[in-house]
Amino acid sequence: MDGLGDQAEDKSSSENDFVRQWTDNYFLKTRTIVEHFGDIQVTYAVFMRRPVIFAPKLSVDWLKKVASERGVNFQITLNYEEGKWVGAGEPLMYISGSMAHLVDLETLYLQKLGATCVAAYNAYTMCMDLPKVGFFAMDCRHCTGVGMADMMAYAAAVGSTAAQKQSGTKGFIANATHATAHYFGQDTGQGTMPHALIGYAGSTLRAAEMYVDTYPNSPLTVLVDYFGREITDSLAVCRRFHDIAMDGEMSVRIDTHGGRFIEGLDPQSSYAVLERHVPNAVRRYRNDAELRYLTGTGVSAAAIYHLRERLDEEGYTNVKIVASSGFNVHKCRVMGDVNAPIDIIGTGSYLPEKWSETYATADIVNYDGRPSVKVGREFLLQHNKDNNTKS
């Protein structure tokens, strides 16, 4: 959903008003025709063209809400449990009920399903590639409105839970906003400081002091890249709050942008850092993107190892490293391969990168007991799984 959709939904007096404003007009016309010539019972099959992690709750809940408002019942059969992997083209669910009451809903329930399932797949993959790392959901800033933000937070939680169940990964441990914290088992959003606070304070150390003074009982995570002194400022904060650092209640967060190297590194020294820790890593990679994740500017694997080295040399082995800046599926895979010493990743980059892959599709496959579907979609007629669940 986009920002305009969110505004419209706020102004709507009912879901039916919302549907009339935001569904495709040909569905509205079809509903009028069906009501004129006689309603029938139909079954829709819903599927996607790429593998996904099934995340149906928001779509199903919305369908139930509309059904309640209209005084009808929809039978929704989920072919997979939430969090299960689904192959390309496999029907995700069947929706049965009155054609007049279902035909104008397709646009909107698909909006709540497709992107959510892809984002869940991405989150799952990231958690599996970095099983010892905790993830912090920072998707809201990348979304086009609060409706999408709700979808993406839910998706991250579904993908994370799937990875936790399968392999015991840490997964997503928290998120940034109060509104979606419940998806992660939290009462509130988490987080300490943005770059704006560093600029306001005038120094990284002063920002940390302000934070501790205001939130004395809160763990401290300090953003250390504002002035380009990631190492110097990290150590200065550790020395100032030595006890907090030694007790493991402090983290330093690097969010260095791709326009420069972290303090103390350049191309040659970046290769040297990796040679000390994972000597064969660079030799296994061939494409430019992977090499940038390893030894390039910004928050590279070399940058993270370099920061870890310097903290440990000063005795701050309990200080955690939080990494952010472009941690998508591909970057997480590279970081996992070289076992980068990351404790927490802050990311919203599980959002789908190729939006055309998020399109869910629905086709009617049964009209009043008569199986029928457009040519080429016959595979939707014969899909019956033992693990179907009614919702």
C-alpha positions in Angstrom: 0.0 0.0 0.0 1.3 3.5 -0.7 0.9 6.7 1.2 -2.2 7.7 -0.8 -3.8 4.5 0.1 -3.1 5.0 3.8 -4.7 8.5 3.7 -7.7 7.2 1.8 -8.1 4.3 4.3 -8.1 6.8 7.2 -10.9 8.8 5.6 -13.1 5.8 4.8 -16.1 5.1 6.9 -16.0 1.4 6.1 -14.1 -1.2 4.2 -16.7 -1.2 1.5 -16.1 2.5 0.9 -12.4 1.8 0.7 -13.0 -1.1 -1.8 -15.1 1.2 -4.0 -12.3 3.8 -4.1 -9.3 1.6 -4.5 -10.2 -1.6 -6.4 -10.0 -1.9 -10.2 -13.1 -0.6 -11.8 -13.7 -3.7 -14.0 -14.1 -5.7 -10.8 -16.8 -3.2 -9.6 -18.6 -3.5 -12.9 -18.3 -7.3 -12.8 -19.9 -7.3 -9.4 -22.8 -5.2 -10.7 -23.3 -7.6 -13.6 -23.2 -10.7 -11.4 -25.8 -9.1 -9.0 -28.0 -8.3 -11.9 -27.9 -11.7 -13.6 -27.6 -13.9 -10.5 -24.9 -14.6 -8.0 -23.0 -17.9 -7.8 -20.5 -19.6 -5.6 -16.9 -19.5 -6.9 -13.4 -20.6 -5.8 -10.3 -18.6 -6.4 -6.8 -20.0 -6.5 -4.0 -17.6 -5.4 -0.4 -18.1 -6.5 2.9 -16.4 -7.2 5.4 -16.9 -10.0 8.5 -17.2 -7.7 9.4 -19.1 -4.5 8.3 -17.4 -1.4 7.8 -17.9 2.3 4.0 -17.9 3.0 2.9 -14.9 5.0 -1.0 -14.8 4.6 -2.2 -13.3 7.9 -2.7 -9.7 6.8 -4.5 -10.6 3.6 -6.7 -13.2 5.4 -7.5 -10.9 8.2 -8.6 -8.2 5.8 -10.8 -10.7 3.9 -12.5 -11.7 7.1 -13.1 -8.1 8.1 -14.8 -7.4 4.8 -16.9 -10.5 5.0 -18.0 -9.5 8.5 -19.0 -6.1 7.3 -20.9 -7.5 4.4 -22.6 -10.2 6.4 -21.3 -13.1 4.4 -18.8 -15.9 4.9 -15.7 -16.8 2.9 -14.1 -20.2 3.1 -10.3 -19.7 3.0 -8.2 -22.8 2.6 -4.5 -22.2 3.2 -2.4 -24.8 1.3 0.6 -24.1 3.6 1.1 -23.0 7.1 2.5 -19.6 7.8 6.2 -19.5 7.4 6.5 -22.5 5.0 8.4 -22.4 1.8 6.3 -22.4 -1.3 7.5 -23.1 -4.9 6.8 -21.0 -7.9 3.3 -21.4 -9.3 2.0 -23.5 -6.4 -1.4 -22.3 -5.2 -1.0 -20.6 -1.9 -4.6 -20.7 -0.9 -8.2 -21.1 -2.2 -10.9 -18.6 -1.4 -14.5 -19.7 -1.8 -17.8 -17.8 -1.5 -20.2 -15.5 -3.2 -18.8 -14.2 -6.6 -20.6 -10.9 -6.0 -18.8 -10.4 -2.7 -15.4 -11.7 -3.8 -14.9 -10.3 -7.3 -14.2 -6.8 -6.2 -11.7 -7.7 -3.5 -9.0 -9.3 -5.6 -6.9 -6.1 -6.1 -6.7 -5.4 -2.4 -6.1 -8.8 -0.9 -3.3 -9.4 -3.4 -1.7 -6.2 -2.4 -1.4 -7.5 1.1 0.0 -10.8 0.1 2.6 -10.7 -2.7 5.2 -8.3 -1.4 4.8 -9.7 2.1 5.6 -13.2 1.0 8.7 -12.1 -0.9 10.0 -9.9 2.0 9.5 -12.9 4.3 11.5 -15.1 1.9 14.3 -12.5 2.0 14.3 -12.2 5.8 14.4 -15.9 6.1 17.4 -16.2 3.8 19.3 -13.5 5.6 18.7 -15.1 9.0 19.8 -18.5 7.6 23.0 -17.1 6.2 23.9 -15.4 9.5 22.5 -17.7 12.1 24.5 -16.2 15.0 23.6 -12.6 14.3 20.6 -10.8 15.7 18.6 -8.7 13.3 17.0 -5.4 14.0 14.1 -4.4 11.6 14.5 -0.9 10.2 12.2 -1.2 7.3 9.8 1.6 8.0 12.0 4.3 6.6 12.1 2.5 3.2 8.3 2.0 3.0 5.9 4.2 1.0 3.3 4.5 3.9 2.3 2.9 7.1 0.3 0.2 5.4 3.4 -1.1 3.6 5.4 -0.7 6.8 3.0 -2.9 8.7 3.3 -5.5 5.9 7.1 -5.5 5.8 7.5 -5.8 9.6 5.1 -8.7 9.7 7.0 -10.3 6.8 10.3 -10.0 8.6 8.8 -11.6 11.7 7.5 -14.5 9.6 10.7 -15.1 7.8 12.7 -14.9 11.0 10.4 -17.3 12.9 10.7 -19.8 10.0 14.5 -19.6 10.2 14.5 -19.9 14.0 12.3 -23.0 13.8 14.4 -24.7 11.1 17.9 -24.0 12.3 17.8 -22.2 15.7 19.0 -18.9 14.3 18.8 -15.7 16.4 16.8 -14.0 13.7 15.0 -10.7 14.1 15.1 -9.7 17.8 13.5 -6.3 17.7 12.4 -3.5 15.4 12.5 0.3 15.3 8.8 1.4 15.6 6.3 1.0 18.4 3.4 0.2 16.0 4.9 -3.0 14.7 6.9 -4.1 17.8 4.3 -6.7 18.6 5.4 -8.8 15.6 8.7 -9.3 17.3 7.4 -10.0 20.8 8.2 -6.5 22.0 6.1 -3.8 23.6 8.0 -1.0 22.0 10.3 -0.2 19.2 14.0 -0.2 20.0 17.0 2.0 19.0 19.2 4.7 20.5 20.5 7.5 18.2 20.5 8.6 14.6 23.2 10.8 12.9 21.0 13.8 13.7 21.8 13.4 17.4 25.5 13.3 16.8 25.3 16.5 14.7 23.2 18.1 17.5 25.7 17.2 20.2 28.7 18.2 18.2 30.7 15.1 19.0 30.1 11.4 19.2 31.3 11.3 22.8 29.0 14.1 23.8 26.0 12.4 22.1 26.8 9.3 24.2 26.9 11.3 27.3 23.6 13.0 26.5 22.0 9.6 25.9 23.3 8.0 29.1 22.2 11.1 31.1 18.7 10.9 29.6 18.4 7.1 29.6 20.7 5.9 32.5 19.2 2.4 32.7 19.2 1.6 29.0 21.9 -0.3 27.1 24.0 2.1 25.0 24.5 1.8 21.3 26.6 4.6 19.8 26.7 5.5 16.1 30.3 6.2 15.3 30.7 7.1 11.7 29.4 10.7 11.6 32.9 12.3 11.7 34.7 9.6 9.9 36.5 8.5 13.1 34.9 5.1 13.6 37.9 3.7 15.6 38.8 6.9 17.5 35.3 7.6 18.5 34.5 4.0 19.4 37.4 3.9 21.7 36.7 7.3 23.2 33.2 6.3 24.2 34.4 2.9 25.6 37.0 4.7 27.8 34.4 7.3 29.0 32.0 4.5 29.9 34.5 1.8 30.8 32.2 -0.1 33.2 29.3 -0.2 30.7 31.7 -1.4 28.0 33.2 -4.1 30.2 29.8 -5.3 31.3 28.7 -5.9 27.7 26.1 -3.2 27.9 27.6 -1.2 25.1 27.5 -1.5 21.3 29.1 0.6 18.5 27.2 0.9 15.3 28.9 1.5 12.0 26.8 2.9 9.1 29.7 4.2 7.0 28.4 5.2 3.5 29.9 3.8 0.3 31.8 7.0 -0.5 34.7 6.3 1.7 36.6 3.7 3.7 36.2 3.3 7.5 38.9 5.1 9.5 42.3 3.4 9.1 41.5 1.4 5.9 42.2 1.7 2.3 42.1 -0.9 -0.5 45.5 -2.4 0.4 44.9 -2.6 4.2 41.4 -4.0 3.6 42.9 -7.0 1.8 45.4 -7.3 4.6 42.7 -7.4 7.3 40.9 -10.2 5.5 44.1 -12.1 4.9 44.7 -12.2 8.6 41.2 -13.6 9.4 39.9 -15.4 6.3 42.8 -15.8 4.0 41.0 -17.6 1.2 37.9 -15.3 1.2 38.9 -13.0 -1.7 40.2 -15.8 -3.8 36.7 -17.4 -3.8 35.0 -14.4 -5.2 34.9 -13.1 -8.7 32.1 -10.5 -9.2 32.5 -6.8 -8.3 29.6 -6.6 -5.9 31.0 -9.4 -3.7 34.5 -7.9 -3.7 33.0 -4.6 -2.6 31.2 -6.3 0.3 34.5 -7.8 1.3 37.1 -5.1 0.9 35.4 -2.0 -0.5 34.2 1.3 0.9 31.5 1.5 3.5 30.6 -1.2 5.9 32.6 -4.1 4.4 33.7 -7.3 6.0 37.2 -5.9 6.3 35.8 -2.8 8.1 34.0 -5.0 10.6 37.1 -7.2 11.3 39.2 -4.0 11.6 36.8 -2.5 14.2 36.7 -5.8 16.1 40.5 -6.0 16.1 40.9 -2.5 17.5 38.3 -3.0 20.2 39.8 -6.2 21.3 43.3 -4.8 21.4 42.1 -2.2 23.9 40.4 -4.9 26.0 36.9 -4.2 25.0 36.0 -7.7 23.9 32.5 -7.4 25.4 31.6 -4.4 23.3 29.2 -5.5 20.5 29.3 -4.4 16.9 26.1 -3.3 15.2 26.4 -3.1 11.4 24.0 -1.3 9.0 24.0 0.1 5.5 22.7 -2.0 2.6 22.5 -5.4 4.3 20.4 -7.1 1.8 20.2 -10.8 0.9 23.4 -10.7 -1.1 25.5 -8.8 1.4 24.3 -11.0 4.2 25.3 -14.1 2.3 28.9 -12.7 1.8 29.1 -11.7 5.4 28.0 -15.1 6.5 30.5 -16.9 4.3 33.4 -15.0 5.8 32.0 -15.2 9.4 32.2 -11.4 9.8 32.2 -10.6 13.6 28.8 -8.9 13.6 26.6 -9.1 16.7 23.5 -7.3 15.3 22.5 -6.1 11.8 20.1 -3.2 11.4 18.4 -3.4 8.1 15.3 -2.8 6.1 16.9 -4.3 3.0 14.8 -7.4 3.0 12.2 -5.4 1.2 11.8 -6.7 -2.4 14.3 -5.3 -4.8 12.5 -6.3 -8.0 8.9 -5.2 -7.5 7.6 -7.2 -10.4 8.4 -10.4 -8.5 5.9 -9.4 -5.8 2.8 -9.7 -7.9 0.4 -12.3 -6.6 -2.3 -13.6 -9.0 -5.8 -14.9 -8.4 -7.9 -16.9 -10.8 -11.3 -18.4 -10.4 -11.1 -22.1 -10.8 -14.6 -23.2 -10.0 -18.0 -21.7 -10.9 -20.9 -23.1 -9.0 -19.3 -26.5 -8.9 -18.0 -26.4 -12.5 -14.2 -26.5 -12.7 -13.0 -23.9 -15.2 -9.9 -21.7 -15.6 -8.3 -19.9 -18.4 -6.1 -21.9 -20.8 -2.6 -22.3 -19.4 -3.7 -22.3 -15.7 -5.1 -25.8 -15.6 -2.5 -26.7 -13.0 -4.5 -24.7 -10.5 -7.5 -27.0 -10.7 -5.7 -30.1 -9.4 -3.8 -28.9 -6.4 -5.0 -30.6 -3.3 -2.6 -30.9 -0.4 -2.9 -33.0 2.8 -1.8 -30.1 5.0 -4.5 -27.7 3.9 -5.9 -25.6 6.7 -9.1 -23.7 6.9 -9.1 -20.1 8.0 
